[in-house]
Every structure is written in structure tokens, then in C-alpha cells.
Amino acid sequence: MFAVDDIDATIAALQSRGADLVGDVVQYQDSYRLCYVRGPEGIIVALAEQLS
């Protein structure tokens, strides 16, 4: 899992390079927004944005 400052901007940047969002961006309580992204080579990584 990778911590990012802005999950929406990170997803947009990755999609412009051929990645696909797997499922939806979800929110875990009032703490995090989380998602999975599949890169062009098929590797899936998780992204997490901590909410203030």
C-alpha cells in the first residue's frame, strides 16, 4: 500500500499512463480513502489517502 496526498490526482495521473482503477474509491470511517489500481503490467497496488 502506498500513502498519497491526493488520491484523485494520483489515480488520474496513473490512468493517463495506462493504469485502471479496480472497483471504487472507498472511505474507511473518517480516517482514510482507499483504492486498488492495476498497472499496465497487471500488478495491483493499493493507495491510501489519510483524511484530516
PDBQT receptor file of N, H, CA, C and O in Angstrom, charges set to zero:
ATOM      1  N   MET A   1       0.846  -1.164   0.000  1.00  0.00    +0.000 N 
ATOM      2  CA  MET A   1       0.000   0.000   0.000  1.00  0.00    +0.000 C 
ATOM      3  C   MET A   1       0.895   1.231   0.000  1.00  0.00    +0.000 C 
ATOM      4  O   MET A   1       1.915   1.288   0.687  1.00  0.00    +0.000 OA
ATOM      5  N   PHE A   2       0.479   2.213  -0.793  1.00  0.00    +0.000 N 
ATOM      6  H   PHE A   2      -0.350   2.166  -1.351  1.00  0.00    +0.000 HD
ATOM      7  CA  PHE A   2       1.222   3.461  -0.895  1.00  0.00    +0.000 C 
ATOM      8  C   PHE A   2       0.375   4.599  -0.341  1.00  0.00    +0.000 C 
ATOM      9  O   PHE A   2      -0.801   4.724  -0.682  1.00  0.00    +0.000 OA
ATOM     10  N   ALA A   3       0.968   5.426   0.510  1.00  0.00    +0.000 N 
ATOM     11  H   ALA A   3       1.924   5.324   0.787  1.00  0.00    +0.000 HD
ATOM     12  CA  ALA A   3       0.292   6.610   1.033  1.00  0.00    +0.000 C 
ATOM     13  C   ALA A   3       0.441   7.734   0.016  1.00  0.00    +0.000 C 
ATOM     14  O   ALA A   3       1.542   7.990  -0.472  1.00  0.00    +0.000 OA
ATOM     15  N   VAL A   4      -0.659   8.402  -0.305  1.00  0.00    +0.000 N 
ATOM     16  H   VAL A   4      -1.553   8.194   0.091  1.00  0.00    +0.000 HD
ATOM     17  CA  VAL A   4      -0.642   9.520  -1.249  1.00  0.00    +0.000 C 
ATOM     18  C   VAL A   4      -1.340  10.716  -0.612  1.00  0.00    +0.000 C 
ATOM     19  O   VAL A   4      -2.183  10.556   0.272  1.00  0.00    +0.000 OA
ATOM     20  N   ASP A   5      -0.982  11.916  -1.067  1.00  0.00    +0.000 N 
ATOM     21  H   ASP A   5      -0.298  12.046  -1.784  1.00  0.00    +0.000 HD
ATOM     22  CA  ASP A   5      -1.590  13.136  -0.527  1.00  0.00    +0.000 C 
ATOM     23  C   ASP A   5      -2.960  13.412  -1.139  1.00  0.00    +0.000 C 
ATOM     24  O   ASP A   5      -3.858  13.904  -0.456  1.00  0.00    +0.000 OA
ATOM     25  N   ASP A   6      -3.125  13.098  -2.422  1.00  0.00    +0.000 N 
ATOM     26  H   ASP A   6      -2.396  12.698  -2.977  1.00  0.00    +0.000 HD
ATOM     27  CA  ASP A   6      -4.389  13.357  -3.129  1.00  0.00    +0.000 C 
ATOM     28  C   ASP A   6      -4.700  12.139  -3.989  1.00  0.00    +0.000 C 
ATOM     29  O   ASP A   6      -4.131  11.976  -5.068  1.00  0.00    +0.000 OA
ATOM     30  N   ILE A   7      -5.595  11.290  -3.517  1.00  0.00    +0.000 N 
ATOM     31  H   ILE A   7      -6.057  11.422  -2.640  1.00  0.00    +0.000 HD
ATOM     32  CA  ILE A   7      -5.867  10.027  -4.202  1.00  0.00    +0.000 C 
ATOM     33  C   ILE A   7      -6.477  10.249  -5.584  1.00  0.00    +0.000 C 
ATOM     34  O   ILE A   7      -6.177   9.505  -6.518  1.00  0.00    +0.000 OA
ATOM     35  N   ASP A   8      -7.336  11.274  -5.723  1.00  0.00    +0.000 N 
ATOM     36  H   ASP A   8      -7.579  11.878  -4.964  1.00  0.00    +0.000 HD
ATOM     37  CA  ASP A   8      -7.968  11.533  -7.019  1.00  0.00    +0.000 C 
ATOM     38  C   ASP A   8      -6.947  11.959  -8.064  1.00  0.00    +0.000 C 
ATOM     39  O   ASP A   8      -6.995  11.495  -9.203  1.00  0.00    +0.000 OA
ATOM     40  N   ALA A   9      -6.028  12.834  -7.687  1.00  0.00    +0.000 N 
ATOM     41  H   ALA A   9      -5.989  13.210  -6.762  1.00  0.00    +0.000 HD
ATOM     42  CA  ALA A   9      -4.983  13.278  -8.611  1.00  0.00    +0.000 C 
ATOM     43  C   ALA A   9      -4.035  12.132  -8.958  1.00  0.00    +0.000 C 
ATOM     44  O   ALA A   9      -3.590  12.017 -10.100  1.00  0.00    +0.000 OA
ATOM     45  N   THR A  10      -3.730  11.293  -7.985  1.00  0.00    +0.000 N 
ATOM     46  H   THR A  10      -4.091  11.387  -7.058  1.00  0.00    +0.000 HD
ATOM     47  CA  THR A  10      -2.851  10.151  -8.228  1.00  0.00    +0.000 C 
ATOM     48  C   THR A  10      -3.491   9.159  -9.190  1.00  0.00    +0.000 C 
ATOM     49  O   THR A  10      -2.830   8.647 -10.094  1.00  0.00    +0.000 OA
ATOM     50  N   ILE A  11      -4.783   8.889  -8.993  1.00  0.00    +0.000 N 
ATOM     51  H   ILE A  11      -5.320   9.305  -8.259  1.00  0.00    +0.000 HD
ATOM     52  CA  ILE A  11      -5.490   7.982  -9.899  1.00  0.00    +0.000 C 
ATOM     53  C   ILE A  11      -5.498   8.548 -11.314  1.00  0.00    +0.000 C 
ATOM     54  O   ILE A  11      -5.244   7.820 -12.274  1.00  0.00    +0.000 OA
ATOM     55  N   ALA A  12      -5.786   9.832 -11.449  1.00  0.00    +0.000 N 
ATOM     56  H   ALA A  12      -5.993  10.423 -10.670  1.00  0.00    +0.000 HD
ATOM     57  CA  ALA A  12      -5.810  10.459 -12.773  1.00  0.00    +0.000 C 
ATOM     58  C   ALA A  12      -4.455  10.361 -13.459  1.00  0.00    +0.000 C 
ATOM     59  O   ALA A  12      -4.380  10.066 -14.652  1.00  0.00    +0.000 OA
ATOM     60  N   ALA A  13      -3.388  10.606 -12.712  1.00  0.00    +0.000 N 
ATOM     61  H   ALA A  13      -3.449  10.845 -11.743  1.00  0.00    +0.000 HD
ATOM     62  CA  ALA A  13      -2.040  10.518 -13.285  1.00  0.00    +0.000 C 
ATOM     63  C   ALA A  13      -1.714   9.087 -13.705  1.00  0.00    +0.000 C 
ATOM     64  O   ALA A  13      -1.122   8.873 -14.763  1.00  0.00    +0.000 OA
ATOM     65  N   LEU A  14      -2.096   8.111 -12.890  1.00  0.00    +0.000 N 
ATOM     66  H   LEU A  14      -2.577   8.285 -12.031  1.00  0.00    +0.000 HD
ATOM     67  CA  LEU A  14      -1.828   6.711 -13.227  1.00  0.00    +0.000 C 
ATOM     68  C   LEU A  14      -2.664   6.248 -14.418  1.00  0.00    +0.000 C 
ATOM     69  O   LEU A  14      -2.178   5.500 -15.266  1.00  0.00    +0.000 OA
ATOM     70  N   GLN A  15      -3.926   6.692 -14.483  1.00  0.00    +0.000 N 
ATOM     71  H   GLN A  15      -4.321   7.300 -13.794  1.00  0.00    +0.000 HD
ATOM     72  CA  GLN A  15      -4.775   6.313 -15.614  1.00  0.00    +0.000 C 
ATOM     73  C   GLN A  15      -4.238   6.885 -16.919  1.00  0.00    +0.000 C 
ATOM     74  O   GLN A  15      -4.383   6.257 -17.968  1.00  0.00    +0.000 OA
ATOM     75  N   SER A  16      -3.629   8.049 -16.878  1.00  0.00    +0.000 N 
ATOM     76  H   SER A  16      -3.512   8.560 -16.027  1.00  0.00    +0.000 HD
ATOM     77  CA  SER A  16      -3.048   8.623 -18.101  1.00  0.00    +0.000 C 
ATOM     78  C   SER A  16      -1.848   7.817 -18.583  1.00  0.00    +0.000 C 
ATOM     79  O   SER A  16      -1.403   7.971 -19.721  1.00  0.00    +0.000 OA
ATOM     80  N   ARG A  17      -1.325   6.954 -17.708  1.00  0.00    +0.000 N 
ATOM     81  H   ARG A  17      -1.687   6.829 -16.784  1.00  0.00    +0.000 HD
ATOM     82  CA  ARG A  17      -0.189   6.093 -18.057  1.00  0.00    +0.000 C 
ATOM     83  C   ARG A  17      -0.612   4.641 -18.269  1.00  0.00    +0.000 C 
ATOM     84  O   ARG A  17       0.234   3.751 -18.351  1.00  0.00    +0.000 OA
ATOM     85  N   GLY A  18      -1.934   4.400 -18.359  1.00  0.00    +0.000 N 
ATOM     86  H   GLY A  18      -2.622   5.123 -18.293  1.00  0.00    +0.000 HD
ATOM     87  CA  GLY A  18      -2.409   3.065 -18.697  1.00  0.00    +0.000 C 
ATOM     88  C   GLY A  18      -2.917   2.228 -17.541  1.00  0.00    +0.000 C 
ATOM     89  O   GLY A  18      -3.262   1.063 -17.741  1.00  0.00    +0.000 OA
ATOM     90  N   ALA A  19      -2.974   2.777 -16.348  1.00  0.00    +0.000 N 
ATOM     91  H   ALA A  19      -2.693   3.723 -16.186  1.00  0.00    +0.000 HD
ATOM     92  CA  ALA A  19      -3.484   2.016 -15.197  1.00  0.00    +0.000 C 
ATOM     93  C   ALA A  19      -5.004   2.073 -15.158  1.00  0.00    +0.000 C 
ATOM     94  O   ALA A  19      -5.617   2.971 -15.735  1.00  0.00    +0.000 OA
ATOM     95  N   ASP A  20      -5.608   1.105 -14.474  1.00  0.00    +0.000 N 
ATOM     96  H   ASP A  20      -5.111   0.375 -14.005  1.00  0.00    +0.000 HD
ATOM     97  CA  ASP A  20      -7.056   1.040 -14.319  1.00  0.00    +0.000 C 
ATOM     98  C   ASP A  20      -7.419   0.962 -12.842  1.00  0.00    +0.000 C 
ATOM     99  O   ASP A  20      -6.761   0.269 -12.066  1.00  0.00    +0.000 OA
ATOM    100  N   LEU A  21      -8.456   1.668 -12.469  1.00  0.00    +0.000 N 
ATOM    101  H   LEU A  21      -8.991   2.231 -13.099  1.00  0.00    +0.000 HD
ATOM    102  CA  LEU A  21      -8.989   1.591 -11.113  1.00  0.00    +0.000 C 
ATOM    103  C   LEU A  21      -9.716   0.257 -10.973  1.00  0.00    +0.000 C 
ATOM    104  O   LEU A  21     -10.515  -0.110 -11.834  1.00  0.00    +0.000 OA
ATOM    105  N   VAL A  22      -9.442  -0.463  -9.896  1.00  0.00    +0.000 N 
ATOM    106  H   VAL A  22      -8.792  -0.165  -9.197  1.00  0.00    +0.000 HD
ATOM    107  CA  VAL A  22     -10.094  -1.743  -9.627  1.00  0.00    +0.000 C 
ATOM    108  C   VAL A  22     -11.184  -1.470  -8.591  1.00  0.00    +0.000 C 
ATOM    109  O   VAL A  22     -10.881  -1.195  -7.430  1.00  0.00    +0.000 OA
ATOM    110  N   GLY A  23     -12.434  -1.542  -8.999  1.00  0.00    +0.000 N 
ATOM    111  H   GLY A  23     -12.681  -1.765  -9.942  1.00  0.00    +0.000 HD
ATOM    112  CA  GLY A  23     -13.529  -1.241  -8.082  1.00  0.00    +0.000 C 
ATOM    113  C   GLY A  23     -13.703   0.257  -7.920  1.00  0.00    +0.000 C 
ATOM    114  O   GLY A  23     -13.583   1.015  -8.882  1.00  0.00    +0.000 OA
ATOM    115  N   ASP A  24     -13.986   0.675  -6.699  1.00  0.00    +0.000 N 
ATOM    116  H   ASP A  24     -14.083   0.058  -5.918  1.00  0.00    +0.000 HD
ATOM    117  CA  ASP A  24     -14.250   2.074  -6.392  1.00  0.00    +0.000 C 
ATOM    118  C   ASP A  24     -13.283   2.587  -5.337  1.00  0.00    +0.000 C 
ATOM    119  O   ASP A  24     -12.632   1.814  -4.635  1.00  0.00    +0.000 OA
ATOM    120  N   VAL A  25     -13.205   3.895  -5.243  1.00  0.00    +0.000 N 
ATOM    121  H   VAL A  25     -13.734   4.523  -5.814  1.00  0.00    +0.000 HD
ATOM    122  CA  VAL A  25     -12.514   4.511  -4.112  1.00  0.00    +0.000 C 
ATOM    123  C   VAL A  25     -13.498   4.451  -2.944  1.00  0.00    +0.000 C 
ATOM    124  O   VAL A  25     -14.647   4.872  -3.070  1.00  0.00    +0.000 OA
ATOM    125  N   VAL A  26     -13.044   3.932  -1.826  1.00  0.00    +0.000 N 
ATOM    126  H   VAL A  26     -12.110   3.590  -1.724  1.00  0.00    +0.000 HD
ATOM    127  CA  VAL A  26     -13.905   3.800  -0.656  1.00  0.00    +0.000 C 
ATOM    128  C   VAL A  26     -13.340   4.609   0.500  1.00  0.00    +0.000 C 
ATOM    129  O   VAL A  26     -12.149   4.919   0.538  1.00  0.00    +0.000 OA
ATOM    130  N   GLN A  27     -14.207   4.940   1.434  1.00  0.00    +0.000 N 
ATOM    131  H   GLN A  27     -15.174   4.688   1.403  1.00  0.00    +0.000 HD
ATOM    132  CA  GLN A  27     -13.771   5.679   2.610  1.00  0.00    +0.000 C 
ATOM    133  C   GLN A  27     -13.896   4.773   3.822  1.00  0.00    +0.000 C 
ATOM    134  O   GLN A  27     -14.936   4.155   4.044  1.00  0.00    +0.000 OA
ATOM    135  N   TYR A  28     -12.828   4.700   4.602  1.00  0.00    +0.000 N 
ATOM    136  H   TYR A  28     -11.982   5.203   4.422  1.00  0.00    +0.000 HD
ATOM    137  CA  TYR A  28     -12.824   3.941   5.850  1.00  0.00    +0.000 C 
ATOM    138  C   TYR A  28     -13.014   4.915   7.002  1.00  0.00    +0.000 C 
ATOM    139  O   TYR A  28     -12.110   5.680   7.342  1.00  0.00    +0.000 OA
ATOM    140  N   GLN A  29     -14.174   4.879   7.585  1.00  0.00    +0.000 N 
ATOM    141  H   GLN A  29     -14.908   4.258   7.309  1.00  0.00    +0.000 HD
ATOM    142  CA  GLN A  29     -14.563   5.781   8.665  1.00  0.00    +0.000 C 
ATOM    143  C   GLN A  29     -14.230   7.220   8.262  1.00  0.00    +0.000 C 
ATOM    144  O   GLN A  29     -14.462   7.605   7.116  1.00  0.00    +0.000 OA
ATOM    145  N   ASP A  30     -13.700   8.003   9.171  1.00  0.00    +0.000 N 
ATOM    146  H   ASP A  30     -13.511   7.690  10.102  1.00  0.00    +0.000 HD
ATOM    147  CA  ASP A  30     -13.287   9.367   8.850  1.00  0.00    +0.000 C 
ATOM    148  C   ASP A  30     -11.773   9.454   8.747  1.00  0.00    +0.000 C 
ATOM    149  O   ASP A  30     -11.197  10.531   8.897  1.00  0.00    +0.000 OA
ATOM    150  N   SER A  31     -11.122   8.311   8.490  1.00  0.00    +0.000 N 
ATOM    151  H   SER A  31     -11.589   7.436   8.368  1.00  0.00    +0.000 HD
ATOM    152  CA  SER A  31      -9.669   8.251   8.547  1.00  0.00    +0.000 C 
ATOM    153  C   SER A  31      -8.974   8.199   7.196  1.00  0.00    +0.000 C 
ATOM    154  O   SER A  31      -7.990   8.907   6.983  1.00  0.00    +0.000 OA
ATOM    155  N   TYR A  32      -9.474   7.366   6.270  1.00  0.00    +0.000 N 
ATOM    156  H   TYR A  32     -10.273   6.791   6.443  1.00  0.00    +0.000 HD
ATOM    157  CA  TYR A  32      -8.767   7.126   5.019  1.00  0.00    +0.000 C 
ATOM    158  C   TYR A  32      -9.718   7.014   3.836  1.00  0.00    +0.000 C 
ATOM    159  O   TYR A  32     -10.880   6.639   3.993  1.00  0.00    +0.000 OA
ATOM    160  N   ARG A  33      -9.216   7.341   2.655  1.00  0.00    +0.000 N 
ATOM    161  H   ARG A  33      -8.272   7.646   2.528  1.00  0.00    +0.000 HD
ATOM    162  CA  ARG A  33      -9.831   6.958   1.385  1.00  0.00    +0.000 C 
ATOM    163  C   ARG A  33      -8.875   5.948   0.778  1.00  0.00    +0.000 C 
ATOM    164  O   ARG A  33      -7.663   6.164   0.770  1.00  0.00    +0.000 OA
ATOM    165  N   LEU A  34      -9.413   4.846   0.269  1.00  0.00    +0.000 N 
ATOM    166  H   LEU A  34     -10.398   4.670   0.275  1.00  0.00    +0.000 HD
ATOM    167  CA  LEU A  34      -8.599   3.718  -0.186  1.00  0.00    +0.000 C 
ATOM    168  C   LEU A  34      -9.063   3.238  -1.553  1.00  0.00    +0.000 C 
ATOM    169  O   LEU A  34     -10.237   3.364  -1.902  1.00  0.00    +0.000 OA
ATOM    170  N   CYS A  35      -8.119   2.680  -2.329  1.00  0.00    +0.000 N 
ATOM    171  H   CYS A  35      -7.166   2.578  -2.045  1.00  0.00    +0.000 HD
ATOM    172  CA  CYS A  35      -8.485   2.052  -3.596  1.00  0.00    +0.000 C 
ATOM    173  C   CYS A  35      -7.369   1.119  -4.041  1.00  0.00    +0.000 C 
ATOM    174  O   CYS A  35      -6.268   1.116  -3.491  1.00  0.00    +0.000 OA
ATOM    175  N   TYR A  36      -7.695   0.326  -5.061  1.00  0.00    +0.000 N 
ATOM    176  H   TYR A  36      -8.590   0.328  -5.508  1.00  0.00    +0.000 HD
ATOM    177  CA  TYR A  36      -6.726  -0.535  -5.730  1.00  0.00    +0.000 C 
ATOM    178  C   TYR A  36      -6.602  -0.080  -7.175  1.00  0.00    +0.000 C 
ATOM    179  O   TYR A  36      -7.585   0.319  -7.800  1.00  0.00    +0.000 OA
ATOM    180  N   VAL A  37      -5.388  -0.144  -7.698  1.00  0.00    +0.000 N 
ATOM    181  H   VAL A  37      -4.589  -0.468  -7.191  1.00  0.00    +0.000 HD
ATOM    182  CA  VAL A  37      -5.107   0.239  -9.077  1.00  0.00    +0.000 C 
ATOM    183  C   VAL A  37      -4.304  -0.879  -9.729  1.00  0.00    +0.000 C 
ATOM    184  O   VAL A  37      -3.350  -1.392  -9.145  1.00  0.00    +0.000 OA
ATOM    185  N   ARG A  38      -4.699  -1.253 -10.952  1.00  0.00    +0.000 N 
ATOM    186  H   ARG A  38      -5.474  -0.836 -11.426  1.00  0.00    +0.000 HD
ATOM    187  CA  ARG A  38      -3.948  -2.264 -11.715  1.00  0.00    +0.000 C 
ATOM    188  C   ARG A  38      -3.136  -1.538 -12.778  1.00  0.00    +0.000 C 
ATOM    189  O   ARG A  38      -3.684  -0.816 -13.612  1.00  0.00    +0.000 OA
ATOM    190  N   GLY A  39      -1.821  -1.738 -12.736  1.00  0.00    +0.000 N 
ATOM    191  H   GLY A  39      -1.377  -2.323 -12.059  1.00  0.00    +0.000 HD
ATOM    192  CA  GLY A  39      -0.934  -1.116 -13.711  1.00  0.00    +0.000 C 
ATOM    193  C   GLY A  39      -0.968  -1.837 -15.044  1.00  0.00    +0.000 C 
ATOM    194  O   GLY A  39      -1.557  -2.912 -15.158  1.00  0.00    +0.000 OA
ATOM    195  N   PRO A  40      -0.333  -1.247 -16.060  1.00  0.00    +0.000 N 
ATOM    196  CA  PRO A  40      -0.355  -1.840 -17.398  1.00  0.00    +0.000 C 
ATOM    197  C   PRO A  40       0.267  -3.244 -17.457  1.00  0.00    +0.000 C 
ATOM    198  O   PRO A  40      -0.046  -4.018 -18.362  1.00  0.00    +0.000 OA
ATOM    199  N   GLU A  41       1.126  -3.572 -16.520  1.00  0.00    +0.000 N 
ATOM    200  H   GLU A  41       1.381  -2.944 -15.784  1.00  0.00    +0.000 HD
ATOM    201  CA  GLU A  41       1.738  -4.908 -16.485  1.00  0.00    +0.000 C 
ATOM    202  C   GLU A  41       0.909  -5.909 -15.681  1.00  0.00    +0.000 C 
ATOM    203  O   GLU A  41       1.283  -7.076 -15.563  1.00  0.00    +0.000 OA
ATOM    204  N   GLY A  42      -0.232  -5.446 -15.121  1.00  0.00    +0.000 N 
ATOM    205  H   GLY A  42      -0.536  -4.498 -15.217  1.00  0.00    +0.000 HD
ATOM    206  CA  GLY A  42      -1.109  -6.337 -14.381  1.00  0.00    +0.000 C 
ATOM    207  C   GLY A  42      -0.878  -6.355 -12.883  1.00  0.00    +0.000 C 
ATOM    208  O   GLY A  42      -1.582  -7.063 -12.163  1.00  0.00    +0.000 OA
ATOM    209  N   ILE A  43       0.088  -5.595 -12.396  1.00  0.00    +0.000 N 
ATOM    210  H   ILE A  43       0.660  -5.020 -12.981  1.00  0.00    +0.000 HD
ATOM    211  CA  ILE A  43       0.368  -5.567 -10.967  1.00  0.00    +0.000 C 
ATOM    212  C   ILE A  43      -0.644  -4.652 -10.274  1.00  0.00    +0.000 C 
ATOM    213  O   ILE A  43      -0.898  -3.534 -10.722  1.00  0.00    +0.000 OA
ATOM    214  N   ILE A  44      -1.212  -5.144  -9.185  1.00  0.00    +0.000 N 
ATOM    215  H   ILE A  44      -1.006  -6.052  -8.822  1.00  0.00    +0.000 HD
ATOM    216  CA  ILE A  44      -2.202  -4.378  -8.431  1.00  0.00    +0.000 C 
ATOM    217  C   ILE A  44      -1.527  -3.787  -7.187  1.00  0.00    +0.000 C 
ATOM    218  O   ILE A  44      -0.823  -4.484  -6.457  1.00  0.00    +0.000 OA
ATOM    219  N   VAL A  45      -1.757  -2.482  -6.961  1.00  0.00    +0.000 N 
ATOM    220  H   VAL A  45      -2.329  -1.916  -7.554  1.00  0.00    +0.000 HD
ATOM    221  CA  VAL A  45      -1.263  -1.812  -5.774  1.00  0.00    +0.000 C 
ATOM    222  C   VAL A  45      -2.420  -1.097  -5.094  1.00  0.00    +0.000 C 
ATOM    223  O   VAL A  45      -3.409  -0.747  -5.738  1.00  0.00    +0.000 OA
ATOM    224  N   ALA A  46      -2.293  -0.885  -3.807  1.00  0.00    +0.000 N 
ATOM    225  H   ALA A  46      -1.490  -1.170  -3.284  1.00  0.00    +0.000 HD
ATOM    226  CA  ALA A  46      -3.306  -0.172  -3.041  1.00  0.00    +0.000 C 
ATOM    227  C   ALA A  46      -2.799   1.243  -2.760  1.00  0.00    +0.000 C 
ATOM    228  O   ALA A  46      -1.610   1.459  -2.531  1.00  0.00    +0.000 OA
ATOM    229  N   LEU A  47      -3.731   2.199  -2.784  1.00  0.00    +0.000 N 
ATOM    230  H   LEU A  47      -4.698   2.023  -2.970  1.00  0.00    +0.000 HD
ATOM    231  CA  LEU A  47      -3.424   3.591  -2.471  1.00  0.00    +0.000 C 
ATOM    232  C   LEU A  47      -4.262   4.010  -1.268  1.00  0.00    +0.000 C 
ATOM    233  O   LEU A  47      -5.411   3.592  -1.125  1.00  0.00    +0.000 OA
ATOM    234  N   ALA A  48      -3.681   4.836  -0.411  1.00  0.00    +0.000 N 
ATOM    235  H   ALA A  48      -2.748   5.176  -0.527  1.00  0.00    +0.000 HD
ATOM    236  CA  ALA A  48      -4.389   5.317   0.780  1.00  0.00    +0.000 C 
ATOM    237  C   ALA A  48      -4.111   6.804   0.958  1.00  0.00    +0.000 C 
ATOM    238  O   ALA A  48      -2.964   7.250   0.928  1.00  0.00    +0.000 OA
ATOM    239  N   GLU A  49      -5.195   7.562   1.144  1.00  0.00    +0.000 N 
ATOM    240  H   GLU A  49      -6.127   7.199   1.169  1.00  0.00    +0.000 HD
ATOM    241  CA  GLU A  49      -5.092   8.985   1.448  1.00  0.00    +0.000 C 
ATOM    242  C   GLU A  49      -5.636   9.180   2.850  1.00  0.00    +0.000 C 
ATOM    243  O   GLU A  49      -6.802   8.885   3.116  1.00  0.00    +0.000 OA
ATOM    244  N   GLN A  50      -4.789   9.681   3.756  1.00  0.00    +0.000 N 
ATOM    245  H   GLN A  50      -3.843   9.921   3.540  1.00  0.00    +0.000 HD
ATOM    246  CA  GLN A  50      -5.246   9.942   5.121  1.00  0.00    +0.000 C 
ATOM    247  C   GLN A  50      -6.041  11.240   5.141  1.00  0.00    +0.000 C 
ATOM    248  O   GLN A  50      -5.601  12.258   4.608  1.00  0.00    +0.000 OA
ATOM    249  N   LEU A  51      -7.200  11.193   5.754  1.00  0.00    +0.000 N 
ATOM    250  H   LEU A  51      -7.557  10.365   6.187  1.00  0.00    +0.000 HD
ATOM    251  CA  LEU A  51      -8.054  12.371   5.850  1.00  0.00    +0.000 C 
ATOM    252  C   LEU A  51      -7.731  13.114   7.142  1.00  0.00    +0.000 C 
ATOM    253  O   LEU A  51      -7.342  12.511   8.141  1.00  0.00    +0.000 OA
ATOM    254  N   SER A  52      -7.899  14.429   7.103  1.00  0.00    +0.000 N 
ATOM    255  H   SER A  52      -8.215  14.920   6.291  1.00  0.00    +0.000 HD
ATOM    256  CA  SER A  52      -7.588  15.195   8.315  1.00  0.00    +0.000 C 
ATOM    257  C   SER A  52      -8.736  15.241   9.278  1.00  0.00    +0.000 C 
ATOM    258  O   SER A  52      -8.625  15.847  10.343  1.00  0.00    +0.000 OA
TER     259      SER A  52
